[in-house]
Amino acid sequence: MASSIFLISSMMYGADADLSKIHSYAGKSKPVTGIVQQAIDYCSNTGGGTVTIPLGEYITGALVLKSGVELHLSAGCVLKGSTNHPDDYAAGRGVISAKGAHNCSVTGLGTIDGQGQHENFQRYGNNQGNRPHALFFEDCTDVTVKDVYIRNAAWWSFRLFRCDGVTIDNVKVYSHAIVNNDGIDIDARNVTVSNCRIDSDDDGICLKSDDPDFLPENIAITNCVIGSNCNPIKLGTSGYCGFRNISVSNCVIHRPAESNVWNWSKEYREVEPGELTGLAGIAVESVDGGNLENVQFSNITMTGVITPIFVCLNGRHGVGTLRNVTFENITAQTTGIIPTLISGVPGGIIDGITMRNIVVESKGRGTAQDASTNLPENLNGYPENRMYGHSNPAHGLYIRHAKNVSVDNFRINLKDEDARPAAVLVDVENADIEKLSTNGDKSIVKK
């Protein structure tokens, strides 16, 4: 029979699960790792059920979730990840993690605080230290994460790796504590993400493909509000296997609340000193040999981004494919001078881009020198909107090494004068462009 275990005083379940002392740990530096792990193990071993952590602030090392267990964080419960790294994370790669578990969940209105601002984590630089995530699920099936609040992760906040069947609902993430503070990173299949609020230093919602033999597919993301200093919505990096059948809809992108790592005014023209902004509102990248196909973005509003849409196919770790991607009903207010940018490479042709009902409000301010620039190729660089330089020869749309492109009702509103043409197409085959409108130079340059 399934168990329901409440971690409150004077209750004990089984000789191996003494839970009577949980309140004595609240607000103190003594970790609750052992007592909570005993409860999780006992619950799983007796048929599954719920482990509830009550109101209070607790320190914990890695907690490992098991099959059949719901870990419920009560309102007012704060699980603070131990700063004794790496010793307190030998059991798992997150404050809460699971590996190979089935039918497991983390729920409740409580908080997971990764304490990424602590000096023991701050000593690590970009992509260094194998720091703990707040949540990490690996090779799990039937996973649910609902209602929890994640803050100040020491690495990516919430990481899924090779999981199948995931529901994420009403999760809130606020992470600006350290470099690599992504919001939700999804390397999984059969996933729904809905009603989430994310404000992160690094990418907001990022799909990854780290295993060349596991394809992230059948993923629906909807009704989310996202702020990011990097890319609020991103597919890749990485992309070793690729992505298939992805839908992102009804989302709002906004400026990040703060930036403790990046100062984009030092790198991007027209970004004002102190201005908070993301890079590309939507970034679609296939650069590691994988195959990316059948992706749709619809009904998305964005402010506080430099580039509205960025699509890249290159050969950082082998040239794959990128095909059948649709963008429709998107509005954007931008902070920089790099427009919507779509670029493959010679021999790596993007096939099938549809853009419908796009409205972009841009600062403008492009010069005649910008207009005469030929962007360099970048055959194997890290994909980012600045990978071809910090300006662009078009003020609205730049497309290179692509075929079967359809643009219908793409409007650009320039705040200031701009000497660049509306669009530049380089090595583009079978392009159908209708209703491309602008209050600037209306030229479409084909090379």
VENFEN-V241404 format. One record per residue. N is the residue number from 1. RES is the residue in one small letter. SS is DSSP state (2 for helix, 1 for strand, 0 for the rest). PSI is psi in radians with two decimals (NA if undefined). Layout:
BEGIN
n->N res->RES ss->SS psi->PSI
n->N res->RES ss->SS psi->PSI
END
This chain:
BEGIN
n->1 res->m ss->0 psi->2.39
n->2 res->a ss->0 psi->2.53
n->3 res->s ss->1 psi->2.74
n->4 res->s ss->1 psi->1.90
n->5 res->i ss->1 psi->2.14
n->6 res->f ss->1 psi->2.16
n->7 res->l ss->1 psi->1.39
n->8 res->i ss->0 psi->2.88
n->9 res->s ss->0 psi->2.64
n->10 res->s ss->0 psi->0.38
n->11 res->m ss->0 psi->2.34
n->12 res->m ss->1 psi->2.33
n->13 res->y ss->0 psi->1.80
n->14 res->g ss->0 psi->2.67
n->15 res->a ss->0 psi->-0.43
n->16 res->d ss->0 psi->0.13
n->17 res->a ss->0 psi->1.22
n->18 res->d ss->1 psi->1.88
n->19 res->l ss->0 psi->0.22
n->20 res->s ss->0 psi->-0.20
n->21 res->k ss->0 psi->0.14
n->22 res->i ss->2 psi->-0.70
n->23 res->h ss->2 psi->-0.49
n->24 res->s ss->2 psi->-0.24
n->25 res->y ss->2 psi->-0.32
n->26 res->a ss->0 psi->2.31
n->27 res->g ss->0 psi->0.16
n->28 res->k ss->0 psi->2.93
n->29 res->s ss->0 psi->-0.13
n->30 res->k ss->0 psi->2.14
n->31 res->p ss->0 psi->2.56
n->32 res->v ss->0 psi->0.18
n->33 res->t ss->2 psi->-0.89
n->34 res->g ss->2 psi->-0.81
n->35 res->i ss->2 psi->-0.67
n->36 res->v ss->2 psi->-0.69
n->37 res->q ss->2 psi->-0.66
n->38 res->q ss->2 psi->-0.74
n->39 res->a ss->2 psi->-0.75
n->40 res->i ss->2 psi->-0.83
n->41 res->d ss->2 psi->-0.79
n->42 res->y ss->2 psi->-0.78
n->43 res->c ss->2 psi->-0.79
n->44 res->s ss->2 psi->-0.72
n->45 res->n ss->2 psi->-0.29
n->46 res->t ss->0 psi->0.43
n->47 res->g ss->0 psi->-0.05
n->48 res->g ss->0 psi->2.90
n->49 res->g ss->1 psi->-2.66
n->50 res->t ss->1 psi->2.31
n->51 res->v ss->1 psi->2.06
n->52 res->t ss->1 psi->2.21
n->53 res->i ss->1 psi->2.18
n->54 res->p ss->0 psi->3.05
n->55 res->l ss->0 psi->2.44
n->56 res->g ss->1 psi->2.89
n->57 res->e ss->1 psi->2.20
n->58 res->y ss->1 psi->2.51
n->59 res->i ss->1 psi->2.40
n->60 res->t ss->1 psi->2.54
n->61 res->g ss->0 psi->-2.78
n->62 res->a ss->0 psi->2.13
n->63 res->l ss->1 psi->2.32
n->64 res->v ss->1 psi->1.97
n->65 res->l ss->0 psi->2.50
n->66 res->k ss->0 psi->2.92
n->67 res->s ss->0 psi->2.43
n->68 res->g ss->0 psi->0.07
n->69 res->v ss->1 psi->2.31
n->70 res->e ss->1 psi->2.07
n->71 res->l ss->1 psi->1.97
n->72 res->h ss->1 psi->2.11
n->73 res->l ss->1 psi->1.92
n->74 res->s ss->0 psi->2.72
n->75 res->a ss->0 psi->2.29
n->76 res->g ss->0 psi->-0.07
n->77 res->c ss->1 psi->2.29
n->78 res->v ss->1 psi->2.00
n->79 res->l ss->1 psi->1.98
n->80 res->k ss->1 psi->2.12
n->81 res->g ss->1 psi->2.40
n->82 res->s ss->0 psi->2.53
n->83 res->t ss->0 psi->0.09
n->84 res->n ss->0 psi->1.38
n->85 res->h ss->0 psi->2.32
n->86 res->p ss->0 psi->0.00
n->87 res->d ss->2 psi->-0.73
n->88 res->d ss->2 psi->0.11
n->89 res->y ss->2 psi->0.44
n->90 res->a ss->0 psi->-0.51
n->91 res->a ss->0 psi->-0.36
n->92 res->g ss->0 psi->2.86
n->93 res->r ss->0 psi->0.37
n->94 res->g ss->1 psi->2.89
n->95 res->v ss->1 psi->-0.75
n->96 res->i ss->1 psi->2.21
n->97 res->s ss->1 psi->2.87
n->98 res->a ss->1 psi->2.51
n->99 res->k ss->1 psi->2.11
n->100 res->g ss->0 psi->0.36
n->101 res->a ss->0 psi->2.70
n->102 res->h ss->1 psi->2.44
n->103 res->n ss->1 psi->1.09
n->104 res->c ss->1 psi->2.72
n->105 res->s ss->1 psi->2.73
n->106 res->v ss->1 psi->2.13
n->107 res->t ss->1 psi->3.04
n->108 res->g ss->0 psi->2.93
n->109 res->l ss->0 psi->0.29
n->110 res->g ss->0 psi->-3.12
n->111 res->t ss->1 psi->2.46
n->112 res->i ss->1 psi->2.01
n->113 res->d ss->1 psi->1.97
n->114 res->g ss->0 psi->-0.18
n->115 res->q ss->0 psi->0.69
n->116 res->g ss->0 psi->-0.27
n->117 res->q ss->0 psi->-0.15
n->118 res->h ss->0 psi->2.58
n->119 res->e ss->2 psi->-0.48
n->120 res->n ss->2 psi->-0.40
n->121 res->f ss->2 psi->-0.57
n->122 res->q ss->2 psi->-0.31
n->123 res->r ss->0 psi->-0.23
n->124 res->y ss->0 psi->2.51
n->125 res->g ss->0 psi->-2.95
n->126 res->n ss->0 psi->2.19
n->127 res->n ss->0 psi->0.52
n->128 res->q ss->0 psi->2.65
n->129 res->g ss->0 psi->-0.15
n->130 res->n ss->0 psi->0.80
n->131 res->r ss->0 psi->2.76
n->132 res->p ss->0 psi->2.46
n->133 res->h ss->1 psi->2.88
n->134 res->a ss->1 psi->-0.83
n->135 res->l ss->1 psi->2.37
n->136 res->f ss->1 psi->2.10
n->137 res->f ss->1 psi->2.24
n->138 res->e ss->1 psi->2.24
n->139 res->d ss->0 psi->0.69
n->140 res->c ss->0 psi->2.73
n->141 res->t ss->1 psi->2.61
n->142 res->d ss->1 psi->1.20
n->143 res->v ss->1 psi->2.40
n->144 res->t ss->1 psi->2.30
n->145 res->v ss->1 psi->2.11
n->146 res->k ss->1 psi->2.29
n->147 res->d ss->0 psi->-0.21
n->148 res->v ss->0 psi->2.78
n->149 res->y ss->1 psi->2.18
n->150 res->i ss->1 psi->2.27
n->151 res->r ss->1 psi->2.63
n->152 res->n ss->0 psi->0.81
n->153 res->a ss->0 psi->2.72
n->154 res->a ss->0 psi->-0.08
n->155 res->w ss->0 psi->-2.59
n->156 res->w ss->0 psi->2.43
n->157 res->s ss->0 psi->-0.84
n->158 res->f ss->1 psi->2.00
n->159 res->r ss->1 psi->2.19
n->160 res->l ss->1 psi->2.33
n->161 res->f ss->1 psi->2.05
n->162 res->r ss->1 psi->0.73
n->163 res->c ss->1 psi->2.78
n->164 res->d ss->1 psi->2.08
n->165 res->g ss->1 psi->1.43
n->166 res->v ss->1 psi->2.33
n->167 res->t ss->1 psi->2.13
n->168 res->i ss->1 psi->2.11
n->169 res->d ss->1 psi->2.28
n->170 res->n ss->0 psi->0.65
n->171 res->v ss->0 psi->2.40
n->172 res->k ss->1 psi->2.32
n->173 res->v ss->1 psi->2.24
n->174 res->y ss->1 psi->1.86
n->175 res->s ss->1 psi->1.85
n->176 res->h ss->0 psi->0.56
n->177 res->a ss->0 psi->-0.48
n->178 res->i ss->0 psi->2.82
n->179 res->v ss->0 psi->2.59
n->180 res->n ss->0 psi->0.37
n->181 res->n ss->0 psi->1.24
n->182 res->d ss->0 psi->2.83
n->183 res->g ss->0 psi->-1.44
n->184 res->i ss->1 psi->2.14
n->185 res->d ss->1 psi->2.14
n->186 res->i ss->1 psi->1.91
n->187 res->d ss->1 psi->1.35
n->188 res->a ss->1 psi->2.99
n->189 res->r ss->1 psi->2.72
n->190 res->n ss->1 psi->1.14
n->191 res->v ss->1 psi->2.41
n->192 res->t ss->1 psi->2.34
n->193 res->v ss->1 psi->2.14
n->194 res->s ss->1 psi->2.59
n->195 res->n ss->0 psi->0.58
n->196 res->c ss->0 psi->2.63
n->197 res->r ss->1 psi->2.15
n->198 res->i ss->1 psi->2.30
n->199 res->d ss->1 psi->1.91
n->200 res->s ss->1 psi->2.70
n->201 res->d ss->0 psi->-0.70
n->202 res->d ss->0 psi->-2.73
n->203 res->d ss->0 psi->2.56
n->204 res->g ss->0 psi->-1.38
n->205 res->i ss->1 psi->2.06
n->206 res->c ss->1 psi->2.13
n->207 res->l ss->1 psi->2.31
n->208 res->k ss->1 psi->2.73
n->209 res->s ss->1 psi->1.50
n->210 res->d ss->0 psi->-0.40
n->211 res->d ss->0 psi->2.05
n->212 res->p ss->0 psi->-0.19
n->213 res->d ss->0 psi->0.15
n->214 res->f ss->0 psi->2.10
n->215 res->l ss->0 psi->1.99
n->216 res->p ss->1 psi->2.12
n->217 res->e ss->1 psi->2.89
n->218 res->n ss->1 psi->1.11
n->219 res->i ss->1 psi->2.21
n->220 res->a ss->1 psi->2.18
n->221 res->i ss->1 psi->2.20
n->222 res->t ss->1 psi->2.68
n->223 res->n ss->0 psi->0.77
n->224 res->c ss->0 psi->2.63
n->225 res->v ss->1 psi->2.16
n->226 res->i ss->1 psi->2.28
n->227 res->g ss->1 psi->2.46
n->228 res->s ss->1 psi->2.51
n->229 res->n ss->0 psi->-0.17
n->230 res->c ss->0 psi->-1.89
n->231 res->n ss->0 psi->1.93
n->232 res->p ss->0 psi->-0.74
n->233 res->i ss->1 psi->2.17
n->234 res->k ss->1 psi->2.40
n->235 res->l ss->1 psi->2.05
n->236 res->g ss->1 psi->2.98
n->237 res->t ss->1 psi->2.67
n->238 res->s ss->1 psi->3.04
n->239 res->g ss->1 psi->0.91
n->240 res->y ss->0 psi->-0.65
n->241 res->c ss->0 psi->-0.77
n->242 res->g ss->1 psi->-2.81
n->243 res->f ss->1 psi->2.54
n->244 res->r ss->1 psi->2.44
n->245 res->n ss->1 psi->1.26
n->246 res->i ss->1 psi->2.35
n->247 res->s ss->1 psi->2.23
n->248 res->v ss->1 psi->2.12
n->249 res->s ss->1 psi->2.71
n->250 res->n ss->1 psi->0.86
n->251 res->c ss->1 psi->2.67
n->252 res->v ss->1 psi->2.26
n->253 res->i ss->1 psi->2.37
n->254 res->h ss->1 psi->3.00
n->255 res->r ss->0 psi->2.55
n->256 res->p ss->0 psi->2.74
n->257 res->a ss->0 psi->-0.48
n->258 res->e ss->0 psi->2.95
n->259 res->s ss->0 psi->1.96
n->260 res->n ss->0 psi->-0.01
n->261 res->v ss->0 psi->-0.84
n->262 res->w ss->0 psi->2.54
n->263 res->n ss->0 psi->1.54
n->264 res->w ss->2 psi->-0.28
n->265 res->s ss->2 psi->-0.35
n->266 res->k ss->2 psi->-0.29
n->267 res->e ss->0 psi->-0.48
n->268 res->y ss->0 psi->2.17
n->269 res->r ss->0 psi->2.48
n->270 res->e ss->0 psi->-0.11
n->271 res->v ss->0 psi->2.13
n->272 res->e ss->0 psi->2.59
n->273 res->p ss->0 psi->2.27
n->274 res->g ss->0 psi->-0.06
n->275 res->e ss->0 psi->2.25
n->276 res->l ss->0 psi->2.25
n->277 res->t ss->0 psi->2.66
n->278 res->g ss->1 psi->3.10
n->279 res->l ss->1 psi->-1.58
n->280 res->a ss->1 psi->2.24
n->281 res->g ss->1 psi->-0.78
n->282 res->i ss->1 psi->2.14
n->283 res->a ss->1 psi->2.20
n->284 res->v ss->1 psi->2.02
n->285 res->e ss->1 psi->2.23
n->286 res->s ss->1 psi->1.73
n->287 res->v ss->0 psi->0.09
n->288 res->d ss->0 psi->0.37
n->289 res->g ss->0 psi->-0.06
n->290 res->g ss->0 psi->3.03
n->291 res->n ss->1 psi->2.08
n->292 res->l ss->1 psi->2.17
n->293 res->e ss->1 psi->2.70
n->294 res->n ss->1 psi->1.21
n->295 res->v ss->1 psi->2.37
n->296 res->q ss->1 psi->2.32
n->297 res->f ss->1 psi->2.24
n->298 res->s ss->1 psi->2.57
n->299 res->n ss->1 psi->1.06
n->300 res->i ss->1 psi->2.29
n->301 res->t ss->1 psi->2.33
n->302 res->m ss->1 psi->2.46
n->303 res->t ss->1 psi->2.81
n->304 res->g ss->1 psi->0.78
n->305 res->v ss->1 psi->2.65
n->306 res->i ss->1 psi->-0.81
n->307 res->t ss->1 psi->2.26
n->308 res->p ss->1 psi->-0.91
n->309 res->i ss->1 psi->2.31
n->310 res->f ss->1 psi->2.15
n->311 res->v ss->1 psi->2.22
n->312 res->c ss->1 psi->2.27
n->313 res->l ss->1 psi->2.05
n->314 res->n ss->0 psi->-2.93
n->315 res->g ss->0 psi->0.75
n->316 res->r ss->0 psi->-0.81
n->317 res->h ss->0 psi->0.82
n->318 res->g ss->0 psi->2.49
n->319 res->v ss->0 psi->2.11
n->320 res->g ss->0 psi->-2.41
n->321 res->t ss->1 psi->2.76
n->322 res->l ss->1 psi->1.99
n->323 res->r ss->1 psi->2.61
n->324 res->n ss->1 psi->1.20
n->325 res->v ss->1 psi->2.27
n->326 res->t ss->1 psi->2.37
n->327 res->f ss->1 psi->2.15
n->328 res->e ss->1 psi->2.58
n->329 res->n ss->1 psi->1.06
n->330 res->i ss->1 psi->2.32
n->331 res->t ss->1 psi->2.49
n->332 res->a ss->1 psi->2.45
n->333 res->q ss->1 psi->2.13
n->334 res->t ss->1 psi->2.80
n->335 res->t ss->0 psi->-0.10
n->336 res->g ss->0 psi->-2.83
n->337 res->i ss->0 psi->0.01
n->338 res->i ss->0 psi->2.05
n->339 res->p ss->0 psi->-2.98
n->340 res->t ss->1 psi->2.22
n->341 res->l ss->1 psi->2.14
n->342 res->i ss->1 psi->2.06
n->343 res->s ss->1 psi->2.18
n->344 res->g ss->0 psi->-2.72
n->345 res->v ss->1 psi->2.79
n->346 res->p ss->0 psi->2.19
n->347 res->g ss->0 psi->-0.13
n->348 res->g ss->1 psi->1.52
n->349 res->i ss->0 psi->2.20
n->350 res->i ss->1 psi->2.28
n->351 res->d ss->1 psi->1.89
n->352 res->g ss->1 psi->1.41
n->353 res->i ss->1 psi->2.19
n->354 res->t ss->1 psi->2.23
n->355 res->m ss->1 psi->2.09
n->356 res->r ss->1 psi->2.22
n->357 res->n ss->1 psi->1.12
n->358 res->i ss->1 psi->2.29
n->359 res->v ss->1 psi->2.17
n->360 res->v ss->1 psi->2.22
n->361 res->e ss->1 psi->2.09
n->362 res->s ss->1 psi->2.64
n->363 res->k ss->0 psi->-0.51
n->364 res->g ss->0 psi->-2.42
n->365 res->r ss->0 psi->0.26
n->366 res->g ss->0 psi->2.57
n->367 res->t ss->0 psi->2.96
n->368 res->a ss->2 psi->-0.59
n->369 res->q ss->2 psi->-0.71
n->370 res->d ss->2 psi->-0.77
n->371 res->a ss->2 psi->-0.51
n->372 res->s ss->0 psi->0.03
n->373 res->t ss->0 psi->2.37
n->374 res->n ss->0 psi->2.02
n->375 res->l ss->0 psi->2.35
n->376 res->p ss->0 psi->2.67
n->377 res->e ss->0 psi->2.68
n->378 res->n ss->0 psi->1.55
n->379 res->l ss->0 psi->-0.43
n->380 res->n ss->0 psi->0.43
n->381 res->g ss->0 psi->2.94
n->382 res->y ss->0 psi->2.27
n->383 res->p ss->0 psi->2.09
n->384 res->e ss->0 psi->2.76
n->385 res->n ss->0 psi->-0.36
n->386 res->r ss->0 psi->0.14
n->387 res->m ss->0 psi->-0.34
n->388 res->y ss->0 psi->0.21
n->389 res->g ss->0 psi->2.97
n->390 res->h ss->0 psi->0.17
n->391 res->s ss->0 psi->-3.04
n->392 res->n ss->0 psi->2.56
n->393 res->p ss->0 psi->-0.07
n->394 res->a ss->1 psi->2.65
n->395 res->h ss->1 psi->-0.19
n->396 res->g ss->1 psi->-0.79
n->397 res->l ss->1 psi->2.19
n->398 res->y ss->1 psi->2.18
n->399 res->i ss->1 psi->2.34
n->400 res->r ss->1 psi->2.48
n->401 res->h ss->1 psi->1.11
n->402 res->a ss->1 psi->2.84
n->403 res->k ss->1 psi->2.80
n->404 res->n ss->1 psi->1.05
n->405 res->v ss->1 psi->2.27
n->406 res->s ss->1 psi->2.17
n->407 res->v ss->1 psi->2.15
n->408 res->d ss->1 psi->1.95
n->409 res->n ss->1 psi->1.21
n->410 res->f ss->1 psi->2.02
n->411 res->r ss->1 psi->2.35
n->412 res->i ss->1 psi->2.21
n->413 res->n ss->1 psi->1.95
n->414 res->l ss->1 psi->2.29
n->415 res->k ss->0 psi->-0.67
n->416 res->d ss->0 psi->2.95
n->417 res->e ss->0 psi->2.62
n->418 res->d ss->0 psi->2.24
n->419 res->a ss->0 psi->-0.04
n->420 res->r ss->0 psi->2.68
n->421 res->p ss->1 psi->2.89
n->422 res->a ss->1 psi->-0.73
n->423 res->a ss->1 psi->2.59
n->424 res->v ss->1 psi->2.21
n->425 res->l ss->1 psi->2.16
n->426 res->v ss->1 psi->2.13
n->427 res->d ss->1 psi->0.93
n->428 res->v ss->1 psi->2.20
n->429 res->e ss->1 psi->2.35
n->430 res->n ss->1 psi->1.06
n->431 res->a ss->1 psi->2.22
n->432 res->d ss->1 psi->1.82
n->433 res->i ss->1 psi->2.02
n->434 res->e ss->1 psi->2.49
n->435 res->k ss->1 psi->0.82
n->436 res->l ss->1 psi->1.92
n->437 res->s ss->1 psi->2.64
n->438 res->t ss->1 psi->2.71
n->439 res->n ss->0 psi->0.18
n->440 res->g ss->0 psi->-2.68
n->441 res->d ss->0 psi->2.15
n->442 res->k ss->0 psi->0.13
n->443 res->s ss->0 psi->2.53
n->444 res->i ss->1 psi->1.92
n->445 res->v ss->1 psi->2.22
n->446 res->k ss->1 psi->2.28
n->447 res->k ss->0 psi->NA
END
